[in-house]
Amino acid sequence: MADPVAELRHVHHVYSPVERGRGAAVLRDVSLAVANGASLAIVGPSGSGKSTLLLILGGLLPPTSGEVWIGGRRADGLKPDDAARLRSRTLGFVFQQHFLMPQLTALENVLVPTLACEDPERRRRAPELARQLLSRVGLAERPSHRPAQLSGGECQRVAVARALILEPRLLLADEPTGSLDAEASDQLADLLADVHRERSLAIVAVTHSARLAARMETTLELRGGRLVAAPGG
C-alpha cells in the first residue's frame, strides 16, 4: 500500500499561556492518514482546533508532541528551508481569505508560487499552465484583472488556481467558502469537488459549509480535541 500523502501520528497541541491565557490542550492524541486521491471534510464548532489541525498537517505549525509526515517524509523538526521545499512539492493551500497580491493581475498571482521553483522546466511551462488553470476555474477572460476588479468568489477561484500551479498531491483548504455569499460558496464547493475528481487530487477541507462537507467522501468532526466520525459522514 502506498504511503499516505500526509499523516498525523499521535499529535497533541497545547496553546501556551501567552496565546490563550492558560495551557489549553486543543488537540489530544490525534492520528490521521490522508490517502492519495482521498477527500475529507473536518467539521466542528468555532474554536475547536480545526484550523490548528490543518496548519499542523500542512507543516506550517509544529505540534507540541507527535509526528507529522508529508509525502512519506517526517516533516516536524525539519529546517525551515527543507520544510518549505517539501511543502511546495506536495501541498497546495487555500485559506478563508484569498491573500492575493493587489498589485498583481490574476495571472501573475497564480504564478507567484513558481518564483521560488527550482525546476527550470516547470518554470518554463508555468505561464501556459496558469492560463489553463484560470480557464478551468472559469476565469479565462480575466487573466489581466487585478483583485479589486474581481468579485470575492472570483478572487477565491484565483486562489484555487494558485494552489494548483505546482501540481500538488494534496490541497489543504481552511474555511475556503467562509467569506463568500451562498451562491459563490456553492460554486466553490462544486469546483473543489470537480478538481478532486479530475486530478485525483487529495483534499482536506476544514469547513462550516454543509454543502462543501457533503461533496467530500468522508467527514470527521473535531470534538474535545479528538477526531471522531461525524454523524452521517
Secondary structure, 3 states (H helix, E strand, C coil): CCCCCEEEEEEEEEECHHHHCCCEEEEEEEEEEECCCCEEEEECCCCCCHHHHHHHHCCCCCCCEEEEEECCEECCCCCHHHHHHHHHHHEEEECCCCCCCCCCCHHHHHHHHHHHCCCHHHHHHHHHHHHHHHHHCCCCCCCCCCHHHCCHHHHHHHHHHHHHCCCCCEEEEECCCCCCCHHHHHHHHHHHHHHHHHHCCEEEEECCCHHHHHHCCEEEEEECCEEEECCCC
